[in-house]
């Protein structure tokens, strides 16, 4: 005989799925709706689209109902009616959901307060309170039951879940479907698509999986990297009653495009005194400084010198490295997150990027869309980003500044402006309007004086182009629209090498400066 009624069982099954789903995917709404039935409030269904909304009343209702169902089930447990098998798993999952949401507002506070002694004191207090409440729920038929995970691990998981949710919501702003999908993708980079498996065996192994963030310059790739790096699992030490690392000091960004190869090597691997001119003392690099639960972020990895690519490959393969000027092997225990705005397929084809390094980087890839793509998916994205940036710039007057900037953009740039500098350009637009009441984009081009396609039709109608010239023009056009040879090849249903051979670099330079079609001379 079941300790759950049929209604309670359906609720417990839904919460069991909800507790381990990606909160930024539509499945989360489906399981919330399944748990609450007619009490589900559709107004708060997709809090993911409201940056001011932290979770929703639906989650609070599920937490309250979950506690009531746990109490009812606990009262029914007896020697003749034990709690075991699937029912024990449902009970455990509902309990974890209830405890997390009851303690969620206290978990961030114990993690960021200073000084360290106060952090540890508050952490210990919250852990003891959590453990007492858990033991009360798990005292069934006069004896204390164990759950499938140790409580120190469960507490560390609660801490990670809260940080991940906060970091993703804070670093990735937007309401477009592309922004929502990006948040969901970052959650998967942190927890994988299977959170149960992550909790069983992967939580302390994610450093083995490099994350590669790809997208145009200015789209916020470093923010994505920070969301991943600052949301890693940090174990809880039950003897010290403290977390074993300070997550806030665990992210180490290196901009590879801003440094010479020698300086990159020194920053990354460290150096021994006298190993090069100016090395007046021994120095530990970021790979050495980074703790086991930390992250080294390599920005613009597509510009990395080939000689350093070989050394980085060894780090990813063997987890070892040496300082410049010495032979001692040191071990890197942290995680690598890399980013690039280059097409690494093209870079490998040109011999500038090692193929074996790429295949060490690509175990987890996040694509960051351009601002133009985000606005095309939802025009409200521009307002949301403008408001967010304005509030960061002027605080309480953010709404007024955002309205002023949006009006200026509408009058001067128009809805079809392509934002070549992406979110970084939008931020500079705000700063310019704030200071000078105008923004003059250097890359903004007036529309062409004639219809380009009309020129194509005329050229074809007059027989001025050969078949090869027409193919070259079309391959180049699709390449400029898609941004990569692979994507163009897929769209054209041609081999990538054929597309690359046909793309006319002179045409690309010509179109970016004049917006006109190529003449026959330019194509030959």
C-alpha positions in Angstrom: 0.0 0.0 0.0 1.3 3.4 -1.0 2.2 6.2 1.5 1.2 8.7 -1.2 -2.3 9.2 -2.5 -2.6 9.2 -6.3 -2.8 13.0 -6.3 0.3 13.2 -4.1 2.1 10.7 -6.2 1.5 12.7 -9.4 2.8 15.8 -7.5 5.9 14.0 -6.2 6.7 12.7 -9.7 6.4 16.1 -11.2 8.6 17.7 -8.5 11.1 14.9 -8.9 11.5 15.9 -12.6 11.4 19.6 -11.7 14.2 19.4 -9.2 16.7 18.1 -11.8 15.7 20.0 -14.9 17.3 23.0 -16.6 15.4 26.0 -15.2 16.0 28.0 -18.3 14.3 25.5 -20.7 10.5 25.2 -21.3 10.6 21.8 -19.5 10.7 23.7 -16.2 7.4 25.4 -17.0 5.9 22.1 -18.0 6.8 20.4 -14.7 5.7 23.4 -12.6 2.4 23.2 -14.3 2.1 19.5 -13.8 2.9 19.8 -10.1 0.3 22.6 -9.4 -2.4 21.7 -11.9 -5.2 24.3 -11.7 -3.3 26.4 -9.1 -0.5 27.2 -11.6 -0.4 30.9 -12.2 0.2 31.5 -15.9 1.2 35.1 -15.3 4.5 33.9 -13.8 5.0 31.0 -16.1 8.1 32.4 -17.8 9.9 34.4 -15.2 13.0 33.8 -17.4 11.9 36.7 -19.5 11.5 39.1 -16.6 14.9 40.3 -15.3 13.2 41.8 -12.2 11.6 38.5 -11.3 13.5 36.1 -9.0 11.8 32.8 -9.5 8.0 33.0 -9.1 5.0 32.5 -6.8 4.5 29.1 -8.5 7.8 27.9 -7.0 6.8 29.1 -3.6 3.4 27.3 -3.9 5.2 24.1 -4.9 7.5 24.4 -1.9 4.6 24.8 0.5 2.6 22.0 -1.0 5.7 19.8 -1.0 6.2 20.3 2.7 2.6 19.4 3.4 2.8 16.2 1.3 6.1 15.2 3.0 4.4 15.6 6.4 1.4 13.5 5.3 3.6 10.8 3.9 5.8 10.8 7.0 2.7 10.2 9.2 1.6 7.2 7.1 5.0 5.4 7.4 4.9 2.4 9.7 6.4 -1.1 9.8 3.4 -2.3 7.8 3.6 0.5 5.4 7.3 1.3 4.8 8.8 4.0 2.5 11.0 2.3 -0.1 11.8 2.0 -3.8 10.4 4.6 -6.1 8.4 6.2 -3.2 11.6 6.8 -1.2 13.2 8.4 -4.2 10.2 10.7 -4.7 10.3 11.5 -1.0 14.0 12.4 -1.2 13.6 14.5 -4.3 10.7 16.5 -2.9 12.6 16.9 0.4 15.7 18.3 -1.5 13.5 20.7 -3.5 11.8 22.0 -0.3 15.0 22.4 1.6 16.8 24.2 -1.2 14.0 26.7 -1.6 13.5 27.2 2.1 17.2 27.9 2.5 18.0 29.6 -0.9 17.9 33.2 0.4 20.4 32.4 3.2 22.9 30.4 1.1 24.3 33.4 -0.9 24.8 35.5 2.3 27.0 32.9 3.9 29.1 32.7 0.8 30.0 36.4 0.2 30.2 38.1 3.6 33.5 39.2 4.9 35.7 38.7 6.9 36.5 35.0 6.4 35.8 34.1 10.1 32.3 35.5 9.8 31.7 33.6 6.6 32.7 30.4 8.3 30.6 31.1 11.3 27.5 31.8 9.3 28.1 28.9 7.0 28.4 26.5 9.9 25.1 27.9 11.4 23.1 27.5 8.2 24.5 24.0 7.6 23.5 22.9 11.2 20.0 24.3 10.7 19.7 22.6 7.4 20.8 19.3 8.9 18.4 19.5 11.8 15.5 20.2 9.5 16.5 17.4 7.2 16.8 14.9 10.1 13.3 15.9 11.3 11.9 15.0 7.8 13.9 11.8 7.6 12.9 10.4 11.0 10.4 7.9 9.8 8.7 5.3 12.0 11.0 6.2 14.9 14.3 5.8 13.0 16.5 8.1 11.0 16.7 7.3 7.3 19.7 8.1 5.0 19.3 9.6 1.6 21.3 8.7 -1.5 23.8 11.6 -1.2 25.8 12.7 1.9 24.5 16.0 3.4 27.8 17.9 3.0 27.6 17.1 -0.7 23.9 18.2 -0.8 24.8 21.5 0.9 27.6 22.1 -1.6 25.2 21.4 -4.4 22.7 23.9 -3.0 25.5 26.5 -2.9 26.4 25.8 -6.5 22.8 25.8 -7.7 22.2 29.2 -6.1 25.4 30.7 -7.5 24.8 29.3 -11.0 21.3 30.7 -11.1 22.5 34.1 -9.8 25.5 34.3 -12.2 23.6 33.3 -15.3 20.8 35.8 -14.5 23.3 38.6 -13.7 25.7 38.1 -16.6 23.3 37.2 -19.5 20.7 39.8 -20.0 18.0 39.7 -22.6 14.4 38.6 -23.4 14.9 37.3 -26.9 14.6 33.5 -27.6 18.4 33.6 -28.4 19.2 35.1 -25.0 17.0 32.6 -23.3 18.7 29.8 -25.2 22.1 31.2 -24.2 21.2 31.0 -20.5 20.0 27.4 -20.9 23.3 26.6 -22.8 25.4 28.0 -20.0 23.4 26.0 -17.4 24.2 22.9 -19.4 27.9 23.8 -19.5 27.9 23.9 -15.7 25.7 20.9 -14.9 25.5 19.0 -18.2 22.0 18.0 -19.6 21.7 15.2 -17.0 21.8 16.8 -13.5 21.3 13.5 -11.7 24.5 12.0 -13.4 26.3 15.3 -12.6 25.4 15.0 -8.9 26.5 11.4 -8.8 29.8 11.4 -10.7 30.6 14.6 -12.6 30.5 17.4 -10.0 34.2 17.1 -9.3 35.3 16.2 -12.8 34.1 19.2 -14.9 37.6 20.6 -15.0 38.4 17.8 -17.5 36.0 19.4 -20.0 37.2 22.6 -21.6 34.5 25.1 -22.5 34.9 27.0 -25.8 32.9 30.2 -26.2 32.5 31.4 -29.8 30.8 34.5 -31.2 31.5 37.9 -32.8 33.5 40.5 -30.9 31.6 42.6 -28.4 28.8 40.0 -27.8 29.8 39.3 -24.1 31.8 36.1 -24.4 33.7 37.0 -21.2 30.5 37.3 -19.3 29.5 33.9 -20.4 32.9 32.6 -19.3 32.5 34.2 -15.9 29.1 32.7 -15.5 30.6 29.2 -16.1 33.8 29.8 -14.1 32.3 31.4 -11.0 29.6 28.6 -10.8 31.8 25.6 -10.3 31.2 23.1 -7.5 33.0 23.9 -4.3 33.1 21.1 -1.7 31.9 21.6 1.8 34.3 20.5 4.6 32.2 18.9 7.3 35.1 19.0 9.8 35.8 22.7 9.4 32.1 23.4 8.6 33.3 25.7 5.8 33.6 25.6 2.0 37.0 24.6 0.8 37.6 27.5 -1.6 36.6 31.1 -2.2 34.6 31.0 -5.4 34.8 34.8 -5.8 38.6 34.7 -6.2 38.7 31.7 -8.6 38.4 33.3 -12.0 41.6 34.3 -13.8 41.1 36.1 -17.2 43.9 36.5 -19.7 43.5 38.5 -22.9 45.8 36.8 -25.3 45.4 39.4 -28.1 46.8 42.2 -25.8 50.2 40.6 -25.1 53.3 39.5 -26.8 54.0 35.7 -27.0 56.7 36.0 -24.3 54.5 37.9 -22.0 51.6 35.4 -22.6 54.0 32.5 -21.7 55.0 34.3 -18.5 51.4 35.1 -17.5 50.2 31.6 -18.3 53.0 29.4 -17.2 55.1 31.6 -15.0 58.9 32.0 -15.2 62.2 31.5 -13.5 64.5 34.3 -12.6 66.8 35.2 -15.6 64.7 33.2 -18.1 64.4 36.3 -20.3 65.2 40.0 -20.1 63.3 41.6 -17.3 62.7 38.3 -15.4 64.3 39.6 -12.2 62.6 37.1 -9.9 60.7 33.8 -10.0 57.0 34.2 -10.8 54.0 31.9 -10.7 51.7 32.0 -13.7 48.0 31.7 -13.7 48.0 28.0 -14.3 49.9 27.6 -11.1 48.0 30.2 -9.1 44.6 28.8 -10.1 43.2 26.5 -7.4 41.6 23.1 -8.2 38.1 24.7 -8.2 39.2 27.8 -10.2 39.0 28.7 -13.9 41.6 30.2 -16.2 39.9 32.1 -19.1 41.8 32.5 -22.3 40.3 35.2 -24.3 40.9 35.4 -28.1 42.6 31.9 -28.2 42.4 32.1 -32.0 45.3 34.5 -31.9 47.6 32.3 -29.8 51.1 31.9 -31.2 51.7 28.4 -32.7 54.6 27.7 -30.3 52.4 28.4 -27.3 49.6 26.3 -28.8 51.9 23.3 -28.4 52.5 24.1 -24.7 48.8 24.6 -24.0 48.0 21.3 -25.8 50.2 19.5 -23.2 48.4 21.2 -20.4 45.0 20.0 -21.7 46.4 16.5 -22.5 48.6 15.7 -19.5 47.6 18.5 -17.0 51.2 19.4 -16.6 53.3 22.4 -17.5 56.7 24.0 -16.7 57.7 27.6 -15.9 59.7 29.4 -18.5 63.4 28.6 -17.8 62.9 25.5 -15.8 62.2 21.8 -16.4 60.2 20.9 -13.3 56.7 19.7 -14.2 53.9 21.3 -12.3 50.2 20.2 -12.3 47.2 22.2 -13.3 44.0 21.2 -11.5 41.6 23.9 -12.6 39.3 24.4 -15.6 40.1 26.1 -18.9 37.5 28.3 -20.6 38.5 29.8 -23.9 36.9 32.2 -26.3 37.4 33.4 -29.9 35.7 35.5 -32.5 37.5 33.7 -35.3 36.3 30.9 -37.4 38.7 28.2 -36.1 37.8 26.0 -39.1 39.3 28.6 -41.3 42.3 29.1 -39.0 43.0 25.4 -39.1 42.7 25.3 -42.8 45.2 28.1 -43.1 47.6 26.4 -40.8 47.4 29.0 -38.1 45.6 26.9 -35.5 46.5 23.4 -34.5 43.8 20.8 -35.2 44.8 18.7 -32.2 44.4 21.7 -30.0 41.0 22.4 -31.3 39.9 18.9 -30.6 41.0 19.4 -27.0 39.0 22.6 -26.8 35.7 21.5 -28.4 34.3 19.2 -25.8 31.8 21.9 -24.8 31.0 24.8 -27.2 28.8 27.8 -26.4 27.8 30.0 -29.3 27.0 33.6 -28.4 24.7 35.4 -30.9 25.3 38.8 -32.3 23.2 41.8 -31.1 21.7 42.0 -34.6 20.5 38.4 -34.4 19.1 38.9 -30.9 17.1 42.0 -32.0 15.9 40.3 -35.1 14.6 37.5 -32.9 12.8 39.9 -30.6 12.9 43.8 -31.1 12.3 44.1 -27.3 15.9 42.9 -26.8 17.2 46.4 -27.7 15.1 48.0 -25.0 16.0 45.4 -22.4 19.8 45.7 -23.0 19.6 49.5 -23.2 17.8 49.8 -19.9 20.2 47.4 -18.2 23.3 49.3 -19.5 21.8 52.6 -18.6 21.0 51.5 -15.0 24.6 50.4 -14.7 25.8 53.8 -15.9 23.6 56.2 -14.0 21.7 54.1 -11.4 18.3 55.5 -10.5 18.1 57.6 -13.7 18.7 54.6 -15.9 15.1 54.5 -17.2 15.2 58.1 -18.3 18.6 57.7 -20.0 17.4 54.5 -21.7 14.4 56.3 -23.1 16.6 59.1 -24.4 19.0 56.7 -26.1 16.3 54.6 -27.6 14.7 57.7 -29.1 18.0 58.8 -30.5 18.6 55.4 -32.0 15.2 55.3 -33.6 15.6 58.8 -35.2 19.3 58.5 -36.3 20.1 54.9 -36.8 16.8 53.3 -37.5 15.5 49.8 -36.7 17.7 48.2 -39.3 21.1 49.3 -38.0 23.2 46.2 -37.8 25.3 47.0 -34.7 28.7 45.7 -36.0 30.2 46.3 -32.6 27.4 44.3 -30.9 26.7 45.0 -27.2 30.0 46.7 -26.7 29.0 49.2 -29.4 25.5 49.7 -27.8 27.2 50.6 -24.5 29.4 53.2 -26.2 26.3 54.5 -27.9 24.8 55.1 -24.5 27.9 56.8 -23.2 28.1 59.1 -26.2 24.4 60.1 -25.9 24.9 60.6 -22.2 27.8 63.0 -22.7 27.2 64.6 -26.1 23.6 63.7 -26.9 24.7 62.0 -30.1 26.6 59.0 -31.4 28.5 58.8 -34.6 29.3 55.2 -35.5 32.4 55.0 -37.6 31.2 51.8 -39.3 27.6 53.1 -40.0 27.0 53.2 -43.8 24.2 54.9 -45.7 22.1 52.6 -47.8 23.2 51.9 -51.3 21.9 54.4 -53.9 20.4 51.6 -56.0 19.0 48.1 -55.5 22.0 45.6 -55.6 19.8 42.8 -56.9 18.6 45.0 -59.7 22.3 45.3 -60.8 22.6 41.5 -60.6 19.6 41.0 -62.8 20.9 43.6 -65.3 24.3 41.9 -65.5 22.7 38.5 -66.0 20.2 39.8 -68.5 22.9 41.5 -70.5 25.1 38.4 -70.4 28.0 40.3 -68.8 29.0 37.5 -66.3 30.3 34.0 -66.9 28.8 31.1 -65.0 32.0 31.0 -62.9 31.7 34.7 -62.1 28.1 34.3 -61.0 29.0 31.3 -58.8 31.8 33.3 -57.2 29.5 36.2 -56.5 26.8 34.0 -55.0 29.3 32.0 -52.8 30.7 35.3 -51.6 27.3 36.7 -50.8 26.3 33.7 -48.8 29.6 33.7 -47.0 29.2 37.3 -45.9 25.7 36.6 -44.7 26.6 33.4 -42.7 30.0 34.5 -41.5 31.8 31.1 -42.0 32.8 28.8 -44.8 31.1 25.8 -43.1 27.8 27.6 -42.8 27.9 28.8 -46.4 28.8 25.4 -47.6 25.8 23.9 -45.8 23.5 26.5 -47.2 24.8 26.1 -50.8 25.2 22.3 -50.5 28.7 22.6 -51.8 32.0 21.3 -50.4 33.6 23.8 -48.0 36.8 23.8 -50.0 34.8 24.8 -53.1 33.2 27.7 -51.3 36.5 28.9 -49.9 38.1 28.8 -53.4 35.2 30.8 -54.9 34.9 33.5 -52.2 36.4 36.7 -53.4 38.2 38.7 -50.7 38.3 41.7 -52.9 34.5 41.6 -53.1 34.2 41.4 -49.3 36.4 44.5 -48.9 34.5 46.3 -51.6 31.1 45.6 -50.1 32.1 46.7 -46.6 33.3 50.0 -47.9 30.7 50.8 -50.6 27.8 48.4 -50.2 27.8 47.9 -53.9 28.0 44.7 -56.0 31.3 43.8 -57.7 32.0 44.8 -61.2 33.2 42.1 -63.6 36.7 43.6 -63.3 36.7 43.2 -59.5 35.8 39.6 -59.8 38.4 38.7 -62.3 
